[in-house]
Amino acid sequence: MNKVRITAIRQTVYPDLMARYENPIEHTCNVREGQQWISVDGQCPEGMCPSAWYSMKEFVEALARGEGNFYDGWMRNPMSAMISCNDGFRPFSFYLEVV
């Protein structure tokens, strides 16, 4: 199976949605831009945010199996994907690529 590198690319924050819908919380996310993990055998890497992992798990597993070219040419590199976590207030975008 392939190893898959997961890179935290960018976080987007929607203060207007947070103010309107979110209950105040002290701590939200430990992920930082540029942070990287390596998935071995399609498994969740140590230290990966569980919520983010659930958003990307199927793509990482497919890339690990050697599958790719998602959505018929979506990505320039067919053995990669750009996936965002499911936090509607401050989603992180992650670049997944076979290494």
PDB file as gemmi writes it, atoms N, CA and C in Angstrom:
CRYST1    1.000    1.000    1.000  90.00  90.00  90.00 P 1                      
ATOM      1  N   MET A   1       0.842  -1.192   0.000  1.00  0.00           N  
ATOM      2  CA  MET A   1       0.000   0.000   0.000  1.00  0.00           C  
ATOM      3  C   MET A   1       0.883   1.250   0.000  1.00  0.00           C  
ATOM      4  N   ASN A   2       0.340   2.321  -0.566  1.00  0.00           N  
ATOM      5  CA  ASN A   2       1.041   3.599  -0.606  1.00  0.00           C  
ATOM      6  C   ASN A   2       0.943   4.319   0.729  1.00  0.00           C  
ATOM      7  N   LYS A   3       1.966   5.124   1.021  1.00  0.00           N  
ATOM      8  CA  LYS A   3       1.887   6.072   2.124  1.00  0.00           C  
ATOM      9  C   LYS A   3       1.239   7.333   1.574  1.00  0.00           C  
ATOM     10  N   VAL A   4       0.474   8.001   2.399  1.00  0.00           N  
ATOM     11  CA  VAL A   4      -0.212   9.228   1.995  1.00  0.00           C  
ATOM     12  C   VAL A   4       0.179  10.337   2.954  1.00  0.00           C  
ATOM     13  N   ARG A   5       0.729  11.428   2.390  1.00  0.00           N  
ATOM     14  CA  ARG A   5       1.062  12.601   3.198  1.00  0.00           C  
ATOM     15  C   ARG A   5      -0.173  13.496   3.266  1.00  0.00           C  
ATOM     16  N   ILE A   6      -0.465  13.965   4.455  1.00  0.00           N  
ATOM     17  CA  ILE A   6      -1.592  14.870   4.709  1.00  0.00           C  
ATOM     18  C   ILE A   6      -0.992  16.185   5.191  1.00  0.00           C  
ATOM     19  N   THR A   7      -1.252  17.266   4.458  1.00  0.00           N  
ATOM     20  CA  THR A   7      -0.717  18.572   4.808  1.00  0.00           C  
ATOM     21  C   THR A   7      -1.860  19.544   5.079  1.00  0.00           C  
ATOM     22  N   ALA A   8      -1.825  20.192   6.237  1.00  0.00           N  
ATOM     23  CA  ALA A   8      -2.806  21.229   6.565  1.00  0.00           C  
ATOM     24  C   ALA A   8      -2.437  22.480   5.761  1.00  0.00           C  
ATOM     25  N   ILE A   9      -3.297  22.864   4.848  1.00  0.00           N  
ATOM     26  CA  ILE A   9      -2.993  23.960   3.922  1.00  0.00           C  
ATOM     27  C   ILE A   9      -3.502  25.309   4.427  1.00  0.00           C  
ATOM     28  N   ARG A  10      -4.781  25.376   4.752  1.00  0.00           N  
ATOM     29  CA  ARG A  10      -5.352  26.681   5.111  1.00  0.00           C  
ATOM     30  C   ARG A  10      -6.603  26.498   5.955  1.00  0.00           C  
ATOM     31  N   GLN A  11      -6.779  27.410   6.890  1.00  0.00           N  
ATOM     32  CA  GLN A  11      -8.002  27.452   7.678  1.00  0.00           C  
ATOM     33  C   GLN A  11      -8.790  28.692   7.296  1.00  0.00           C  
ATOM     34  N   THR A  12     -10.071  28.507   7.125  1.00  0.00           N  
ATOM     35  CA  THR A  12     -10.976  29.618   6.864  1.00  0.00           C  
ATOM     36  C   THR A  12     -11.844  29.788   8.101  1.00  0.00           C  
ATOM     37  N   VAL A  13     -12.097  31.034   8.486  1.00  0.00           N  
ATOM     38  CA  VAL A  13     -12.889  31.304   9.685  1.00  0.00           C  
ATOM     39  C   VAL A  13     -14.065  32.195   9.298  1.00  0.00           C  
ATOM     40  N   TYR A  14     -15.246  31.843   9.795  1.00  0.00           N  
ATOM     41  CA  TYR A  14     -16.465  32.591   9.508  1.00  0.00           C  
ATOM     42  C   TYR A  14     -17.017  33.199  10.802  1.00  0.00           C  
ATOM     43  N   PRO A  15     -16.475  34.365  11.220  1.00  0.00           N  
ATOM     44  CA  PRO A  15     -16.909  34.971  12.484  1.00  0.00           C  
ATOM     45  C   PRO A  15     -18.400  35.288  12.516  1.00  0.00           C  
ATOM     46  N   ASP A  16     -18.979  35.648  11.366  1.00  0.00           N  
ATOM     47  CA  ASP A  16     -20.403  35.977  11.347  1.00  0.00           C  
ATOM     48  C   ASP A  16     -21.255  34.747  11.668  1.00  0.00           C  
ATOM     49  N   LEU A  17     -20.873  33.589  11.144  1.00  0.00           N  
ATOM     50  CA  LEU A  17     -21.602  32.360  11.458  1.00  0.00           C  
ATOM     51  C   LEU A  17     -21.382  31.940  12.903  1.00  0.00           C  
ATOM     52  N   MET A  18     -20.166  32.138  13.395  1.00  0.00           N  
ATOM     53  CA  MET A  18     -19.862  31.803  14.783  1.00  0.00           C  
ATOM     54  C   MET A  18     -20.715  32.652  15.722  1.00  0.00           C  
ATOM     55  N   ALA A  19     -20.793  33.949  15.433  1.00  0.00           N  
ATOM     56  CA  ALA A  19     -21.560  34.862  16.284  1.00  0.00           C  
ATOM     57  C   ALA A  19     -23.051  34.520  16.261  1.00  0.00           C  
ATOM     58  N   ARG A  20     -23.514  34.075  15.126  1.00  0.00           N  
ATOM     59  CA  ARG A  20     -24.945  33.815  14.977  1.00  0.00           C  
ATOM     60  C   ARG A  20     -25.377  32.447  15.506  1.00  0.00           C  
ATOM     61  N   TYR A  21     -24.527  31.417  15.345  1.00  0.00           N  
ATOM     62  CA  TYR A  21     -24.973  30.052  15.617  1.00  0.00           C  
ATOM     63  C   TYR A  21     -24.195  29.275  16.677  1.00  0.00           C  
ATOM     64  N   GLU A  22     -22.957  29.652  16.931  1.00  0.00           N  
ATOM     65  CA  GLU A  22     -22.123  28.805  17.784  1.00  0.00           C  
ATOM     66  C   GLU A  22     -22.190  29.228  19.244  1.00  0.00           C  
ATOM     67  N   ASN A  23     -22.252  28.238  20.134  1.00  0.00           N  
ATOM     68  CA  ASN A  23     -22.089  28.520  21.553  1.00  0.00           C  
ATOM     69  C   ASN A  23     -20.619  28.845  21.794  1.00  0.00           C  
ATOM     70  N   PRO A  24     -20.323  29.787  22.674  1.00  0.00           N  
ATOM     71  CA  PRO A  24     -18.918  30.107  22.955  1.00  0.00           C  
ATOM     72  C   PRO A  24     -18.176  28.879  23.484  1.00  0.00           C  
ATOM     73  N   ILE A  25     -16.992  28.620  22.928  1.00  0.00           N  
ATOM     74  CA  ILE A  25     -16.151  27.523  23.386  1.00  0.00           C  
ATOM     75  C   ILE A  25     -14.727  28.036  23.511  1.00  0.00           C  
ATOM     76  N   GLU A  26     -13.994  27.482  24.467  1.00  0.00           N  
ATOM     77  CA  GLU A  26     -12.642  27.968  24.726  1.00  0.00           C  
ATOM     78  C   GLU A  26     -11.620  27.435  23.738  1.00  0.00           C  
ATOM     79  N   HIS A  27     -11.717  26.166  23.387  1.00  0.00           N  
ATOM     80  CA  HIS A  27     -10.702  25.558  22.530  1.00  0.00           C  
ATOM     81  C   HIS A  27     -11.380  24.854  21.364  1.00  0.00           C  
ATOM     82  N   THR A  28     -10.867  25.093  20.161  1.00  0.00           N  
ATOM     83  CA  THR A  28     -11.525  24.514  18.996  1.00  0.00           C  
ATOM     84  C   THR A  28     -10.658  23.538  18.218  1.00  0.00           C  
ATOM     85  N   CYS A  29      -9.408  23.881  17.920  1.00  0.00           N  
ATOM     86  CA  CYS A  29      -8.631  23.091  16.972  1.00  0.00           C  
ATOM     87  C   CYS A  29      -7.136  23.215  17.260  1.00  0.00           C  
ATOM     88  N   ASN A  30      -6.442  22.078  17.200  1.00  0.00           N  
ATOM     89  CA  ASN A  30      -4.993  22.085  17.405  1.00  0.00           C  
ATOM     90  C   ASN A  30      -4.206  22.100  16.104  1.00  0.00           C  
ATOM     91  N   VAL A  31      -4.868  21.991  14.978  1.00  0.00           N  
ATOM     92  CA  VAL A  31      -4.186  21.924  13.687  1.00  0.00           C  
ATOM     93  C   VAL A  31      -3.612  23.299  13.336  1.00  0.00           C  
ATOM     94  N   ARG A  32      -2.418  23.284  12.732  1.00  0.00           N  
ATOM     95  CA  ARG A  32      -1.761  24.517  12.298  1.00  0.00           C  
ATOM     96  C   ARG A  32      -1.379  24.401  10.830  1.00  0.00           C  
ATOM     97  N   GLU A  33      -1.456  25.514  10.115  1.00  0.00           N  
ATOM     98  CA  GLU A  33      -1.065  25.521   8.699  1.00  0.00           C  
ATOM     99  C   GLU A  33       0.349  24.984   8.545  1.00  0.00           C  
ATOM    100  N   GLY A  34       0.539  24.126   7.554  1.00  0.00           N  
ATOM    101  CA  GLY A  34       1.840  23.547   7.282  1.00  0.00           C  
ATOM    102  C   GLY A  34       2.109  22.246   8.019  1.00  0.00           C  
ATOM    103  N   GLN A  35       1.293  21.934   9.003  1.00  0.00           N  
ATOM    104  CA  GLN A  35       1.475  20.697   9.757  1.00  0.00           C  
ATOM    105  C   GLN A  35       1.262  19.500   8.825  1.00  0.00           C  
ATOM    106  N   GLN A  36       2.061  18.435   9.022  1.00  0.00           N  
ATOM    107  CA  GLN A  36       1.968  17.266   8.156  1.00  0.00           C  
ATOM    108  C   GLN A  36       1.899  15.982   8.981  1.00  0.00           C  
ATOM    109  N   TRP A  37       1.252  14.996   8.379  1.00  0.00           N  
ATOM    110  CA  TRP A  37       1.160  13.651   8.926  1.00  0.00           C  
ATOM    111  C   TRP A  37       1.366  12.675   7.779  1.00  0.00           C  
ATOM    112  N   ILE A  38       1.785  11.458   8.087  1.00  0.00           N  
ATOM    113  CA  ILE A  38       1.891  10.395   7.091  1.00  0.00           C  
ATOM    114  C   ILE A  38       0.955   9.267   7.513  1.00  0.00           C  
ATOM    115  N   SER A  39       0.065   8.903   6.609  1.00  0.00           N  
ATOM    116  CA  SER A  39      -0.806   7.761   6.829  1.00  0.00           C  
ATOM    117  C   SER A  39      -0.139   6.534   6.227  1.00  0.00           C  
ATOM    118  N   VAL A  40       0.000   5.488   7.031  1.00  0.00           N  
ATOM    119  CA  VAL A  40       0.584   4.225   6.590  1.00  0.00           C  
ATOM    120  C   VAL A  40      -0.540   3.194   6.522  1.00  0.00           C  
ATOM    121  N   ASP A  41      -0.633   2.512   5.403  1.00  0.00           N  
ATOM    122  CA  ASP A  41      -1.670   1.485   5.190  1.00  0.00           C  
ATOM    123  C   ASP A  41      -3.080   2.049   5.327  1.00  0.00           C  
ATOM    124  N   GLY A  42      -3.253   3.324   4.996  1.00  0.00           N  
ATOM    125  CA  GLY A  42      -4.580   3.935   5.037  1.00  0.00           C  
ATOM    126  C   GLY A  42      -5.120   4.178   6.428  1.00  0.00           C  
ATOM    127  N   GLN A  43      -4.253   4.138   7.427  1.00  0.00           N  
ATOM    128  CA  GLN A  43      -4.676   4.314   8.815  1.00  0.00           C  
ATOM    129  C   GLN A  43      -4.548   5.772   9.251  1.00  0.00           C  
ATOM    130  N   CYS A  44      -5.327   6.124  10.265  1.00  0.00           N  
ATOM    131  CA  CYS A  44      -5.269   7.472  10.823  1.00  0.00           C  
ATOM    132  C   CYS A  44      -3.910   7.692  11.482  1.00  0.00           C  
ATOM    133  N   PRO A  45      -3.191   8.732  11.068  1.00  0.00           N  
ATOM    134  CA  PRO A  45      -1.895   9.001  11.698  1.00  0.00           C  
ATOM    135  C   PRO A  45      -2.059   9.491  13.134  1.00  0.00           C  
ATOM    136  N   GLU A  46      -1.060   9.198  13.940  1.00  0.00           N  
ATOM    137  CA  GLU A  46      -1.065   9.661  15.323  1.00  0.00           C  
ATOM    138  C   GLU A  46      -1.091  11.187  15.350  1.00  0.00           C  
ATOM    139  N   GLY A  47      -1.937  11.727  16.205  1.00  0.00           N  
ATOM    140  CA  GLY A  47      -2.022  13.171  16.363  1.00  0.00           C  
ATOM    141  C   GLY A  47      -2.979  13.862  15.408  1.00  0.00           C  
ATOM    142  N   MET A  48      -3.592  13.122  14.494  1.00  0.00           N  
ATOM    143  CA  MET A  48      -4.549  13.706  13.544  1.00  0.00           C  
ATOM    144  C   MET A  48      -5.864  13.983  14.268  1.00  0.00           C  
ATOM    145  N   CYS A  49      -6.447  15.126  14.006  1.00  0.00           N  
ATOM    146  CA  CYS A  49      -7.751  15.484  14.565  1.00  0.00           C  
ATOM    147  C   CYS A  49      -8.784  14.437  14.129  1.00  0.00           C  
ATOM    148  N   PRO A  50      -9.480  13.804  15.064  1.00  0.00           N  
ATOM    149  CA  PRO A  50     -10.453  12.770  14.698  1.00  0.00           C  
ATOM    150  C   PRO A  50     -11.549  13.270  13.766  1.00  0.00           C  
ATOM    151  N   SER A  51     -12.012  14.474  13.981  1.00  0.00           N  
ATOM    152  CA  SER A  51     -13.067  15.026  13.122  1.00  0.00           C  
ATOM    153  C   SER A  51     -12.552  15.236  11.691  1.00  0.00           C  
ATOM    154  N   ALA A  52     -11.346  15.766  11.569  1.00  0.00           N  
ATOM    155  CA  ALA A  52     -10.755  15.941  10.236  1.00  0.00           C  
ATOM    156  C   ALA A  52     -10.542  14.587   9.567  1.00  0.00           C  
ATOM    157  N   TRP A  53     -10.077  13.595  10.331  1.00  0.00           N  
ATOM    158  CA  TRP A  53      -9.846  12.264   9.771  1.00  0.00           C  
ATOM    159  C   TRP A  53     -11.119  11.696   9.163  1.00  0.00           C  
ATOM    160  N   TYR A  54     -12.254  11.828   9.846  1.00  0.00           N  
ATOM    161  CA  TYR A  54     -13.504  11.291   9.315  1.00  0.00           C  
ATOM    162  C   TYR A  54     -13.884  11.949   7.998  1.00  0.00           C  
ATOM    163  N   SER A  55     -13.482  13.195   7.803  1.00  0.00           N  
ATOM    164  CA  SER A  55     -13.781  13.897   6.555  1.00  0.00           C  
ATOM    165  C   SER A  55     -12.934  13.406   5.386  1.00  0.00           C  
ATOM    166  N   MET A  56     -11.730  12.906   5.667  1.00  0.00           N  
ATOM    167  CA  MET A  56     -10.801  12.538   4.599  1.00  0.00           C  
ATOM    168  C   MET A  56     -10.536  11.043   4.489  1.00  0.00           C  
ATOM    169  N   LYS A  57     -10.997  10.279   5.441  1.00  0.00           N  
ATOM    170  CA  LYS A  57     -10.661   8.862   5.567  1.00  0.00           C  
ATOM    171  C   LYS A  57     -10.822   8.076   4.258  1.00  0.00           C  
ATOM    172  N   GLU A  58     -11.953   8.198   3.597  1.00  0.00           N  
ATOM    173  CA  GLU A  58     -12.202   7.429   2.375  1.00  0.00           C  
ATOM    174  C   GLU A  58     -11.219   7.796   1.262  1.00  0.00           C  
ATOM    175  N   PHE A  59     -10.837   9.062   1.172  1.00  0.00           N  
ATOM    176  CA  PHE A  59      -9.876   9.493   0.158  1.00  0.00           C  
ATOM    177  C   PHE A  59      -8.484   8.958   0.469  1.00  0.00           C  
ATOM    178  N   VAL A  60      -8.076   9.021   1.739  1.00  0.00           N  
ATOM    179  CA  VAL A  60      -6.764   8.504   2.132  1.00  0.00           C  
ATOM    180  C   VAL A  60      -6.700   7.003   1.861  1.00  0.00           C  
ATOM    181  N   GLU A  61      -7.738   6.277   2.240  1.00  0.00           N  
ATOM    182  CA  GLU A  61      -7.758   4.833   2.009  1.00  0.00           C  
ATOM    183  C   GLU A  61      -7.668   4.507   0.519  1.00  0.00           C  
ATOM    184  N   ALA A  62      -8.386   5.248  -0.314  1.00  0.00           N  
ATOM    185  CA  ALA A  62      -8.343   5.014  -1.762  1.00  0.00           C  
ATOM    186  C   ALA A  62      -6.949   5.297  -2.317  1.00  0.00           C  
ATOM    187  N   LEU A  63      -6.348   6.402  -1.919  1.00  0.00           N  
ATOM    188  CA  LEU A  63      -4.999   6.725  -2.381  1.00  0.00           C  
ATOM    189  C   LEU A  63      -4.003   5.666  -1.919  1.00  0.00           C  
ATOM    190  N   ALA A  64      -4.160   5.187  -0.703  1.00  0.00           N  
ATOM    191  CA  ALA A  64      -3.268   4.155  -0.178  1.00  0.00           C  
ATOM    192  C   ALA A  64      -3.371   2.869  -1.010  1.00  0.00           C  
ATOM    193  N   ARG A  65      -4.567   2.576  -1.528  1.00  0.00           N  
ATOM    194  CA  ARG A  65      -4.769   1.388  -2.357  1.00  0.00           C  
ATOM    195  C   ARG A  65      -4.297   1.590  -3.796  1.00  0.00           C  
ATOM    196  N   GLY A  66      -3.869   2.797  -4.135  1.00  0.00           N  
ATOM    197  CA  GLY A  66      -3.416   3.070  -5.490  1.00  0.00           C  
ATOM    198  C   GLY A  66      -4.499   3.620  -6.401  1.00  0.00           C  
ATOM    199  N   GLU A  67      -5.641   3.907  -5.822  1.00  0.00           N  
ATOM    200  CA  GLU A  67      -6.726   4.520  -6.585  1.00  0.00           C  
ATOM    201  C   GLU A  67      -6.511   6.028  -6.605  1.00  0.00           C  
ATOM    202  N   GLY A  68      -7.139   6.704  -7.499  1.00  0.00           N  
ATOM    203  CA  GLY A  68      -6.999   8.150  -7.586  1.00  0.00           C  
ATOM    204  C   GLY A  68      -7.894   8.683  -8.681  1.00  0.00           C  
ATOM    205  N   ASN A  69      -7.475   9.791  -9.288  1.00  0.00           N  
ATOM    206  CA  ASN A  69      -8.246  10.440 -10.343  1.00  0.00           C  
ATOM    207  C   ASN A  69      -9.703  10.616  -9.929  1.00  0.00           C  
ATOM    208  N   PHE A  70      -9.891  11.160  -8.740  1.00  0.00           N  
ATOM    209  CA  PHE A  70     -11.234  11.379  -8.218  1.00  0.00           C  
ATOM    210  C   PHE A  70     -12.001  12.354  -9.111  1.00  0.00           C  
ATOM    211  N   TYR A  71     -13.236  12.077  -9.323  1.00  0.00           N  
ATOM    212  CA  TYR A  71     -14.142  12.942 -10.085  1.00  0.00           C  
ATOM    213  C   TYR A  71     -13.599  13.257 -11.481  1.00  0.00           C  
ATOM    214  N   ASP A  72     -12.950  12.267 -12.094  1.00  0.00           N  
ATOM    215  CA  ASP A  72     -12.508  12.373 -13.500  1.00  0.00           C  
ATOM    216  C   ASP A  72     -11.664  13.604 -13.800  1.00  0.00           C  
ATOM    217  N   GLY A  73     -10.566  13.755 -13.091  1.00  0.00           N  
ATOM    218  CA  GLY A  73      -9.632  14.831 -13.409  1.00  0.00           C  
ATOM    219  C   GLY A  73      -9.749  16.067 -12.554  1.00  0.00           C  
ATOM    220  N   TRP A  74     -10.310  15.940 -11.387  1.00  0.00           N  
ATOM    221  CA  TRP A  74     -10.501  17.070 -10.476  1.00  0.00           C  
ATOM    222  C   TRP A  74      -9.178  17.718 -10.091  1.00  0.00           C  
ATOM    223  N   MET A  75      -8.161  16.907  -9.797  1.00  0.00           N  
ATOM    224  CA  MET A  75      -6.875  17.427  -9.324  1.00  0.00           C  
ATOM    225  C   MET A  75      -5.819  17.345 -10.429  1.00  0.00           C  
ATOM    226  N   ARG A  76      -4.899  18.313 -10.451  1.00  0.00           N  
ATOM    227  CA  ARG A  76      -3.783  18.269 -11.412  1.00  0.00           C  
ATOM    228  C   ARG A  76      -2.971  17.004 -11.222  1.00  0.00           C  
ATOM    229  N   ASN A  77      -2.679  16.662  -9.961  1.00  0.00           N  
ATOM    230  CA  ASN A  77      -2.010  15.405  -9.640  1.00  0.00           C  
ATOM    231  C   ASN A  77      -3.117  14.386  -9.374  1.00  0.00           C  
ATOM    232  N   PRO A  78      -3.296  13.403 -10.239  1.00  0.00           N  
ATOM    233  CA  PRO A  78      -4.396  12.467 -10.054  1.00  0.00           C  
ATOM    234  C   PRO A  78      -4.283  11.600  -8.793  1.00  0.00           C  
ATOM    235  N   MET A  79      -3.101  11.551  -8.197  1.00  0.00           N  
ATOM    236  CA  MET A  79      -2.917  10.777  -6.969  1.00  0.00           C  
ATOM    237  C   MET A  79      -2.916  11.707  -5.761  1.00  0.00           C  
ATOM    238  N   SER A  80      -3.856  12.643  -5.758  1.00  0.00           N  
ATOM    239  CA  SER A  80      -3.989  13.609  -4.666  1.00  0.00           C  
ATOM    240  C   SER A  80      -5.449  14.022  -4.524  1.00  0.00           C  
ATOM    241  N   ALA A  81      -5.737  14.734  -3.441  1.00  0.00           N  
ATOM    242  CA  ALA A  81      -7.073  15.293  -3.219  1.00  0.00           C  
ATOM    243  C   ALA A  81      -6.945  16.475  -2.268  1.00  0.00           C  
ATOM    244  N   MET A  82      -7.855  17.421  -2.356  1.00  0.00           N  
ATOM    245  CA  MET A  82      -7.951  18.543  -1.426  1.00  0.00           C  
ATOM    246  C   MET A  82      -9.272  18.371  -0.682  1.00  0.00           C  
ATOM    247  N   ILE A  83      -9.173  18.155   0.619  1.00  0.00           N  
ATOM    248  CA  ILE A  83     -10.338  17.835   1.433  1.00  0.00           C  
ATOM    249  C   ILE A  83     -10.409  18.809   2.605  1.00  0.00           C  
ATOM    250  N   SER A  84     -11.608  19.227   2.963  1.00  0.00           N  
ATOM    251  CA  SER A  84     -11.779  20.104   4.127  1.00  0.00           C  
ATOM    252  C   SER A  84     -12.448  19.345   5.252  1.00  0.00           C  
ATOM    253  N   CYS A  85     -12.097  19.698   6.471  1.00  0.00           N  
ATOM    254  CA  CYS A  85     -12.768  19.090   7.618  1.00  0.00           C  
ATOM    255  C   CYS A  85     -14.201  19.622   7.681  1.00  0.00           C  
ATOM    256  N   ASN A  86     -14.990  19.026   8.537  1.00  0.00           N  
ATOM    257  CA  ASN A  86     -16.415  19.352   8.560  1.00  0.00           C  
ATOM    258  C   ASN A  86     -16.804  20.423   9.578  1.00  0.00           C  
ATOM    259  N   ASP A  87     -15.860  21.210  10.053  1.00  0.00           N  
ATOM    260  CA  ASP A  87     -16.179  22.321  10.954  1.00  0.00           C  
ATOM    261  C   ASP A  87     -16.747  23.461  10.119  1.00  0.00           C  
ATOM    262  N   GLY A  88     -18.007  23.716  10.242  1.00  0.00           N  
ATOM    263  CA  GLY A  88     -18.658  24.747   9.440  1.00  0.00           C  
ATOM    264  C   GLY A  88     -18.288  26.167   9.825  1.00  0.00           C  
ATOM    265  N   PHE A  89     -17.658  26.345  10.972  1.00  0.00           N  
ATOM    266  CA  PHE A  89     -17.278  27.670  11.434  1.00  0.00           C  
ATOM    267  C   PHE A  89     -15.830  28.018  11.119  1.00  0.00           C  
ATOM    268  N   ARG A  90     -14.939  27.020  11.118  1.00  0.00           N  
ATOM    269  CA  ARG A  90     -13.504  27.253  10.896  1.00  0.00           C  
ATOM    270  C   ARG A  90     -12.869  26.051  10.208  1.00  0.00           C  
ATOM    271  N   PRO A  91     -13.336  25.717   9.006  1.00  0.00           N  
ATOM    272  CA  PRO A  91     -12.822  24.523   8.331  1.00  0.00           C  
ATOM    273  C   PRO A  91     -11.358  24.664   7.914  1.00  0.00           C  
ATOM    274  N   PHE A  92     -10.646  23.554   7.985  1.00  0.00           N  
ATOM    275  CA  PHE A  92      -9.268  23.453   7.521  1.00  0.00           C  
ATOM    276  C   PHE A  92      -9.275  22.690   6.210  1.00  0.00           C  
ATOM    277  N   SER A  93      -8.477  23.128   5.250  1.00  0.00           N  
ATOM    278  CA  SER A  93      -8.277  22.397   4.002  1.00  0.00           C  
ATOM    279  C   SER A  93      -6.999  21.597   4.111  1.00  0.00           C  
ATOM    280  N   PHE A  94      -7.069  20.337   3.693  1.00  0.00           N  
ATOM    281  CA  PHE A  94      -5.935  19.414   3.754  1.00  0.00           C  
ATOM    282  C   PHE A  94      -5.624  18.900   2.351  1.00  0.00           C  
ATOM    283  N   TYR A  95      -4.340  18.900   2.012  1.00  0.00           N  
ATOM    284  CA  TYR A  95      -3.890  18.334   0.749  1.00  0.00           C  
ATOM    285  C   TYR A  95      -3.388  16.918   1.021  1.00  0.00           C  
ATOM    286  N   LEU A  96      -3.951  15.961   0.336  1.00  0.00           N  
ATOM    287  CA  LEU A  96      -3.589  14.555   0.470  1.00  0.00           C  
ATOM    288  C   LEU A  96      -2.829  14.154  -0.782  1.00  0.00           C  
ATOM    289  N   GLU A  97      -1.682  13.484  -0.604  1.00  0.00           N  
ATOM    290  CA  GLU A  97      -0.911  13.062  -1.771  1.00  0.00           C  
ATOM    291  C   GLU A  97      -0.151  11.781  -1.472  1.00  0.00           C  
ATOM    292  N   VAL A  98      -0.040  10.938  -2.477  1.00  0.00           N  
ATOM    293  CA  VAL A  98       0.731   9.717  -2.357  1.00  0.00           C  
ATOM    294  C   VAL A  98       2.214  10.084  -2.338  1.00  0.00           C  
ATOM    295  N   VAL A  99       2.949   9.459  -1.432  1.00  0.00           N  
ATOM    296  CA  VAL A  99       4.402   9.676  -1.364  1.00  0.00           C  
ATOM    297  C   VAL A  99       5.138   8.354  -1.546  1.00  0.00           C  
TER     298      VAL A  99                                                      
END                                                                             
